[in-house]
Amino acid sequence: MTADPARENVDQTITLLHVREIHRYNDWIFSHLAAHVRGRVLEMGCGIGTYSARLRPLATRLTCVDMNSSYVRAVRELLGDDPGVSVAAGVLGEDLTYPPASFDTIVCLNVIEHILDDRGAVRQLAGWLAPGGTLFVQVPAHQWLFGSIDAALGHHRRYTGARLSSLLESRGLALVAPPRYLFVLGIAGWWWYGRVLRRRAVPEQSVRVSNVLAGTSRVLETVLRLPLGLTLLAAARRTTRHSPPTIASRRTAVSSQLTRQ
């Protein structure tokens, strides 16, 4: 498959390469993610594979998907010829389809902010989950932080905890790890580069400082649960509960009881 120029984003690639090197941040994110990963796993929006190799030992089968065909090739090379792994190109909400209940876990890190119809995207993801399966989501936090880097990355929005909760619960998912803000010490850098300097990508010179800040922020946020952060994490489960009865079904039930009386 050749690269689709419409899907190529140089600023996004630069940012992914630099964020991959912020190891303390990635370790922190994965520490929240790992407990929810089991069984058949879909990594939706795998990017350049920052988390793919970490997910593999936790999955009986791992499916990695990204809309960028050059990223897909990179992840295939990273994971090699593992028969328990499949890597494919596809776009959530467009050409990507799986049968219902295909996965026990779906990992969706920094994806749904790229999709105009985020409710439709979460509905589709929820449909791919087996009963009891978990969707783990990461999104950027706080709309007031939206700047030039967000625009260059193709973000449509940033989220609050309340908005993310509403998004997940409105699609019939039950929160098992309510939205949590992370990396409060990263806010200043994102604001400086994206709102003041109007950069289009996370700069390389920020990586070393971000590693220090991520380590410090992780310690701080084990003590203080703050309503602020650069990013938001949440996990929600597909339940097996029945849908509420309709008015018609309630009327039928009442009529049946009266007839028996």
C-alpha positions in Angstrom: 0.0 0.0 0.0 1.4 3.4 -0.9 1.1 6.4 1.4 -2.0 8.5 1.0 -0.8 12.1 0.8 -4.1 13.3 2.3 -3.3 11.2 5.4 0.3 12.3 5.7 1.0 15.0 8.4 4.6 16.0 8.9 3.8 18.0 12.1 2.1 14.9 13.5 5.0 12.7 12.7 7.5 15.1 14.4 5.3 15.3 17.5 4.9 11.5 17.7 8.7 11.0 17.4 9.4 13.6 20.1 6.7 12.4 22.5 7.9 8.8 22.1 11.2 10.0 23.7 9.4 11.4 26.8 9.8 8.0 28.5 8.6 8.9 31.9 5.3 10.3 30.5 4.7 7.1 28.4 5.5 4.9 31.4 3.0 6.9 33.4 0.3 6.5 30.8 0.9 2.8 30.5 0.8 2.3 34.2 -2.9 3.4 34.1 -3.6 1.4 30.9 -2.1 -2.0 31.7 -4.6 -3.1 34.3 -7.4 -2.9 31.8 -5.8 -4.9 28.9 -6.7 -8.5 28.3 -7.7 -11.0 25.7 -8.2 -9.8 22.1 -6.9 -6.3 21.9 -7.5 -3.6 19.3 -5.1 -0.6 19.4 -7.0 2.0 17.5 -4.7 4.7 16.2 -1.4 2.9 16.9 0.7 5.7 15.4 4.4 4.9 15.2 4.0 2.0 17.8 4.9 3.8 21.0 2.7 1.5 23.0 2.2 -1.4 20.6 5.2 -3.5 21.8 4.1 -2.9 25.4 0.6 -4.1 24.7 1.6 -7.3 23.0 2.6 -9.4 26.1 -0.8 -8.5 27.7 -2.9 -9.6 24.7 -3.8 -13.1 23.4 -4.1 -11.4 20.0 -3.2 -7.8 19.2 -4.7 -5.8 16.2 -3.1 -2.5 15.5 -4.8 0.0 13.2 -3.8 3.5 11.9 -5.0 5.6 9.1 -1.4 6.5 8.1 0.0 3.8 5.9 3.6 4.7 6.6 2.9 4.3 10.4 1.3 0.9 9.6 4.5 -0.2 7.8 6.6 1.0 10.7 4.6 -0.9 13.3 4.7 -4.1 11.1 8.5 -3.9 11.1 8.5 -3.2 14.9 6.4 -6.2 15.8 7.9 -8.6 13.2 6.2 -11.8 12.1 4.4 -12.5 15.3 1.3 -14.7 14.3 -0.6 -13.2 17.2 -0.4 -9.7 15.7 -2.2 -8.1 12.8 -1.5 -4.5 11.6 -3.8 -2.7 9.2 -4.6 0.6 7.7 -8.1 2.0 8.3 -10.1 5.0 9.4 -12.5 4.9 12.3 -15.9 6.2 11.2 -15.1 5.6 7.5 -13.8 2.4 6.0 -13.0 0.4 9.1 -15.4 -2.4 10.1 -15.2 -5.4 12.5 -17.9 -7.9 13.5 -19.7 -7.1 16.8 -18.0 -8.4 19.9 -14.6 -8.8 18.1 -12.5 -7.5 21.0 -12.1 -7.8 24.8 -10.1 -4.5 25.0 -9.9 -1.5 22.8 -7.1 1.0 23.4 -7.8 4.4 21.9 -5.1 6.9 22.8 -5.4 10.4 21.3 -7.7 9.4 18.6 -11.3 10.6 19.1 -10.3 14.3 19.2 -9.4 13.9 15.6 -12.9 12.7 14.6 -15.6 15.3 14.0 -18.4 12.9 15.1 -16.8 11.6 18.3 -20.2 10.2 19.5 -20.5 8.1 16.4 -16.8 6.9 16.8 -17.4 5.8 20.4 -20.6 4.1 19.3 -18.7 2.1 16.7 -15.9 1.2 19.2 -18.5 0.1 21.8 -20.1 -2.2 19.2 -16.8 -4.0 18.6 -16.5 -4.8 22.3 -17.5 -8.2 23.7 -19.9 -8.0 26.7 -17.7 -7.1 29.6 -15.0 -5.7 27.3 -13.3 -2.4 28.1 -12.6 0.7 26.1 -9.6 2.7 27.4 -9.5 6.3 26.1 -6.9 9.1 26.3 -7.8 12.6 25.0 -6.3 16.1 25.4 -7.7 18.1 28.2 -9.1 21.7 28.5 -10.4 23.5 25.5 -8.7 26.7 26.7 -5.4 25.0 25.9 -6.3 24.5 22.2 -3.6 26.1 20.1 -1.5 25.9 17.0 -0.2 22.4 17.8 -3.7 21.1 18.2 -4.7 22.6 14.9 -1.7 21.2 13.1 -2.3 17.7 14.6 -5.9 17.8 13.3 -7.7 18.0 16.6 -11.3 19.2 16.6 -11.5 19.7 20.3 -10.0 19.2 23.8 -12.1 17.7 26.6 -13.2 18.1 30.2 -13.8 15.2 32.5 -17.5 15.9 32.4 -17.6 15.9 28.6 -15.6 12.7 28.4 -17.9 11.0 30.9 -21.0 12.0 29.0 -19.5 10.8 25.7 -18.8 7.3 27.1 -21.9 6.9 29.1 -24.2 8.2 26.3 -23.0 5.2 24.2 -24.1 2.7 26.8 -20.7 2.2 28.5 -20.3 2.0 32.2 -17.3 3.9 33.7 -14.8 1.6 35.5 -12.1 4.3 35.8 -13.7 7.7 35.7 -11.9 10.5 33.7 -8.6 11.4 35.4 -6.5 14.4 34.6 -2.7 13.8 34.3 0.4 15.8 33.8 -0.5 19.2 35.3 3.1 20.3 35.0 2.9 19.8 31.2 0.3 22.5 30.8 2.7 25.5 30.8 4.8 24.0 28.0 1.8 23.2 25.8 0.4 26.7 26.4 3.8 28.3 25.7 4.5 26.5 22.4 1.0 26.3 21.1 -0.7 29.5 22.3 2.2 31.9 22.6 4.9 30.8 20.1 2.4 29.2 17.7 4.5 26.2 17.0 3.0 23.4 14.9 4.8 20.5 16.6 6.2 19.5 19.9 9.8 20.7 19.6 12.8 18.4 20.2 14.3 20.7 22.8 11.3 20.2 25.0 11.8 16.4 25.4 14.5 16.5 28.2 12.5 19.1 30.2 9.3 17.1 29.7 10.9 13.9 31.0 11.8 15.7 34.2 8.4 17.4 34.5 6.6 14.1 33.9 8.5 12.3 36.7 7.9 15.2 39.1 4.2 15.5 38.1 3.6 11.8 38.6 4.9 12.0 42.2 2.9 15.1 42.9 -0.3 13.7 41.5 -0.1 10.5 43.6 -0.6 12.9 46.5 -2.9 15.5 45.0 -5.8 14.6 42.7 -6.1 17.9 40.7 -8.9 19.0 38.3 -6.2 20.1 35.8 -3.9 18.3 33.5 -2.5 18.2 30.0 -4.4 14.9 29.2 -7.4 12.9 30.3 -7.7 9.1 30.8 -10.8 7.0 31.3 -11.9 3.4 31.0 -15.4 2.2 30.4 -17.0 -1.3 30.1 -19.6 -2.7 27.8 -22.3 -4.0 30.2 -24.7 -6.9 29.6 -27.7 -5.2 31.1 -30.9 -5.1 29.1 -32.2 -1.9 27.5 -35.0 -0.1 29.4 -38.5 -1.3 28.4 -40.3 0.8 25.9 -43.7 2.4 26.5 -45.3 -0.2 24.2 -43.7 -3.1 26.0 -44.8 -1.8 29.4 -48.4 -1.4 28.1 -48.3 -5.0 26.8 -47.1 -6.3 30.2 -49.9 -4.4 32.0 -52.5 -5.7 29.6 -51.2 -9.3 30.2 -51.5 -8.9 34.0 -55.0 -7.6 33.7 -56.0 -10.4 31.5 -54.7 -13.0 33.9 -56.6 -11.3 36.7 
